[in-house]
Amino acid sequence: MSCFLAGALFFAVYNRWIVFLYPSYVGQMKQAAGNMKFAKKDVMLTYWHKRKWHKEKINLLWSIDTSENLLYLLRSWLNLLDEDNVMKKKVGLQAVLLSASGQQAYLSFDRHPFGKEDSTYQKLMWIEGLLRTVCENDIKLQSVYFLVHHHIMEDYHLDFSNPWPVYGFLTQ
């Protein structure tokens, strides 16, 4: 009978039906949760569609980590573009990495955001919308690299081997 109970207890712990937390682990969890400061923030998403600029305000959880904020901001921006049928295919943002200085961001997408039939103008407006979204939400960056599956994005019309300035290329 004791072997049966020990086996049942092991099975429940293994499947995480029963969780044992050690006091030192609970203290570490509380300390980690205390270090993570989140606040709700209204952010502005900007994109080009049907020959004019559109802006939408949404709420996001904002933390002290710039790369995490940028990841959530641009994922929300890409979801908005998908909802409004701005893009022909759904594009996701895999990862956001910051340089050691924190002045450059590397944005890695899961697929190429542009179609073969897209004009250079459409591509530039898509990039400008992304850069405006970053700039308008006070993310302190100077430039952005565009990657696909962690490799430099390749395009016949545009050069992605150099970083794009966050302030964009259109005068406001």
N, C-alpha and C positions, 0 to 999 in steps of 0.2 A: 504494500500500500504506500509506503514512504517513497519507493522508487517511482510509482505512478504520479504522486504529488510533485516530486522533484522534477519529473519530466514535463508535467503540465505547467509548472512554474517557469521552467526553462523555455518552453514553447511560447508562453505569454510574453516573457521578456524579449525573446528573439523577434517576435512579431510586433513588438512595441505596444502591446496591450497594457503592459505594466512597465512603468519607467521609474528607475531609481536615479535620484539626483543626489550627489554628494554635496555637503555644505560648501566646500571650497569651489565646486563647479557653479553652484547657485550664486555665490559671491562674484565670480568672474562674469557670469551672465548679467547680473545687475550692473556691474561696473561698465560692461560693454554697452548695455542699453542706455546708461547714463551719459556715455560719451557721444552717442548718436543723437544729435539734435535735429529734429525735423520740424518744419513749420509749413503751413499751407501758404502758397503764394500764387497770386494771379499772374499768369504769363500770357504774352501775346504771340500768337502764331501768324506769320505772314506768308502768303503765297500768291503766285501769279496764275490767273485763270481767266480765260475769255477776255483777253486784252485789258485787264485791270488788276490792281492789287487788292487782295482780300485780307482782312484781319479778323482773327477770332480770339477771344479771351477765354482761357480755361484755368482751372485750379490744378496745381501740381504740389506734391510733397517736395519740399526744398530742404536740402541738407547742407552741411559745410563742405562736402566733397564735390568739387567742380566736375569731375568726370562723370559721376553718378547723375548730377543735375543735367548735364549735357545729354547723357544717354536717355533719360526720361523725357526731356524736352524734345529731342529729335525723333524719338519713337512716337510721341504724341503728334508731332508735325507730320510724320509719314502716315500715321493713321488718319489724320484729317485729310491729307491728299487722297488717300484711298477712298474715304467716305464720299468726298466730293467729286470722284471720278476724274481727277486731274491727271493721274497716271494710268497707263493701260494695264500695268501689272503691279502687283503688290510687292513692295520692296521693304525689307526689314533692316534694321541697324543691329549688327552683331555685337560690336564692341566699340568703346570709345577709350582711347589711351591719350594721356597727356605726356608731353616731353618732360625732361627733368626740370627745365626752367618753368614749366607750367604755362608757357606762352603759345605753344603749338598743340593742336589736337589732331589725332589720327582717327578718322571715322571709317569703320569697316562695315560695308553693306553686305548683305547675303546674296545679292545679285546686282547686275548692272542696272542702274535706274533709268537709262535711256534706251529707247527703241532705235532700230536701224533707220527708220523713216523720220525720226525726230530731227527738226532743223536745229541749227546752231543757236538760233534765237531762243527756241523752246528750252534747250539745255541751259543756256545762260540765265534765263529767267528762273528756272528751277534752282540753280545754284545761288542766284541772288536772293531768292526767297528763303533758302536755308541760312545763308549768311546774315540776312536781316533779322531772322528769328533769333539767331545766336546773339547778335549785337544788341538788339532791343531789350533783351532780358538780362543785361548787365553781367554776362559771363566774360570774365577778363581773359581774353585770348587775343593774339595778334594774327594768327593764320591757321588754316585748316588743310590737312591732306585728305584726299578722298581715296579710299581703298575698296577693293572687292575681294572678299575672302582673304584679307590681310595682305594683298598685293596691290601695288599702285594701279588705279583704275586706268584702263586704256580706252581711248576714243579716237576716231578718225578726225574729228573737228577740233577738239580741245586738248590741251596739254595738262595732264594731271601729275606730271613728275615734279612740279614745283608747287609749293603751298599757295593757297588762295587767301588773300587778306580778309579778315573778318568784317571790316568796314565795307566790303563789297566793291563793286567796280562801277556802279551808277552813282551819279551825284544826286543828293537829295535836296 
